[in-house]
Amino acid sequence: MDRIGGLDVSVTTQHEPNQGILMPATTALFRNSLLCLVPFALATTAMAGSTNHIINVGVNSSGSQSNAFTDAGSNTSPAVTSAQVGDTVTFQNVGASPGFHNVVSNSGATQFRCANGCDGVGGGNGAPSSANWSATITLTTVETINYFCEVHGAPNIGMFGTITVAVPVGLQSFEID
């Protein structure tokens, strides 16, 4: 058994069908080993270049207190956020007199209910709150997430927003020969 690049590799000889030649099985083993590393490479690369997107809760695009979500990066309200797998989104209910809000997802694989933390995460509480609070979620799946405030909105009505999660650029497709 040999070690190549940290992998244990045994060299045997196999007959390639319809080729009439003998070739080391190392090539097939190495190719299969690389395929096993692809998910790790995708996850590592996605995390390395991740971005934190800020969503202001209870603030409109002009910065005034209102029943709205605003994407701080694009200054859109209702918030429309474009993100990539591995990014995070931080919802912030802040200010001198923050409103009585929370944020709840209503579509997609990523489900959350957040305010003073998120339900089910380290003792967090997603019930609406008028305190200064922030809650961060990590985006792990390609999907569209719609969300709203339980007090001032409903799915796609009133105080709501959308996060579109895509595959990181540069990792969309590739082939191993």
SVG drawing of the C-alpha trace seen along z (x, -y; Angstrom):
<svg xmlns="http://www.w3.org/2000/svg" viewBox="-51 -58 55 66">
<polyline fill="none" stroke="black" stroke-width="0.4" points="0.0,0.0 1.3,-3.5 0.3,-7.0 -0.4,-9.6 -1.4,-13.0 -2.6,-11.6 -4.6,-8.8 -3.8,-5.1 -3.5,-3.7 -3.0,0.0 -1.7,0.8 -3.2,3.8 -3.5,4.6 -6.8,5.0 -7.9,5.8 -9.8,3.0 -12.7,4.6 -12.7,4.1 -9.3,2.5 -7.0,5.5 -4.5,3.8 -3.6,4.0 -3.7,0.8 -3.1,0.1 -6.3,-0.1 -4.7,-3.1 -6.2,-5.4 -9.8,-4.3 -9.1,-4.4 -7.7,-7.9 -10.6,-9.1 -13.1,-7.7 -11.2,-9.2 -11.4,-12.6 -15.2,-12.2 -15.5,-11.5 -13.7,-14.8 -16.0,-16.9 -18.7,-17.6 -16.0,-18.6 -14.4,-21.0 -17.8,-22.5 -18.6,-23.1 -15.2,-24.5 -15.1,-26.9 -18.7,-28.1 -17.7,-28.8 -14.4,-30.5 -16.1,-33.3 -19.2,-33.7 -21.0,-37.0 -23.2,-38.2 -26.4,-39.9 -28.0,-42.4 -31.8,-42.8 -33.1,-45.7 -36.4,-44.8 -39.0,-47.6 -37.1,-50.1 -38.0,-51.1 -35.6,-52.0 -35.5,-55.6 -34.3,-54.6 -37.6,-55.5 -39.3,-53.2 -42.0,-51.3 -43.5,-47.9 -41.0,-46.7 -37.9,-44.6 -35.1,-46.3 -32.0,-44.7 -29.2,-46.9 -27.0,-46.0 -29.5,-46.8 -31.7,-49.1 -34.8,-47.4 -38.1,-47.2 -39.7,-44.7 -36.3,-43.1 -35.2,-41.1 -31.8,-39.4 -29.6,-37.5 -27.2,-35.2 -25.1,-32.1 -24.9,-28.8 -22.6,-29.3 -23.7,-32.9 -25.4,-34.1 -28.3,-36.5 -28.6,-38.7 -32.0,-40.1 -31.7,-43.3 -34.5,-45.0 -32.5,-47.9 -32.8,-51.6 -33.9,-54.1 -37.4,-52.7 -37.5,-49.3 -40.8,-48.0 -42.6,-44.9 -41.5,-42.4 -40.1,-38.9 -39.2,-37.0 -40.7,-33.7 -40.0,-31.7 -42.9,-30.3 -41.3,-28.5 -38.2,-26.5 -36.2,-23.9 -34.7,-26.5 -37.3,-27.0 -36.9,-29.5 -38.8,-31.8 -36.5,-34.4 -36.4,-37.5 -34.5,-37.1 -32.6,-34.2 -34.4,-31.5 -36.8,-28.9 -35.0,-25.6 -31.5,-27.1 -29.7,-27.4 -32.7,-28.6 -33.6,-31.3 -37.1,-32.8 -38.7,-33.7 -41.8,-35.4 -42.3,-39.0 -40.2,-41.5 -39.8,-45.2 -36.3,-44.9 -33.1,-45.5 -32.4,-42.0 -30.6,-40.3 -30.7,-36.8 -28.4,-35.1 -29.3,-32.1 -26.8,-30.2 -27.9,-29.4 -27.1,-25.8 -29.5,-24.9 -30.2,-26.3 -33.7,-27.6 -36.0,-30.6 -37.0,-31.6 -40.0,-33.8 -40.4,-35.3 -42.7,-37.7 -43.4,-39.3 -46.2,-37.5 -47.6,-40.8 -47.5,-43.0 -47.5,-40.6 -48.3,-37.3 -46.8,-35.3 -46.2,-38.0 -48.5,-40.5 -47.5,-43.5 -44.2,-43.1 -42.4,-40.3 -39.2,-39.6 -37.5,-37.1 -34.0,-35.5 -32.9,-33.7 -30.0,-31.3 -27.9,-30.2 -24.8,-28.0 -21.6,-30.0 -20.2,-31.4 -17.4,-29.3 -18.9,-26.1 -21.9,-25.7 -20.6,-22.7 -17.5,-20.9 -16.4,-17.5 -13.7,-15.2 -12.1,-13.1"/>
</svg>
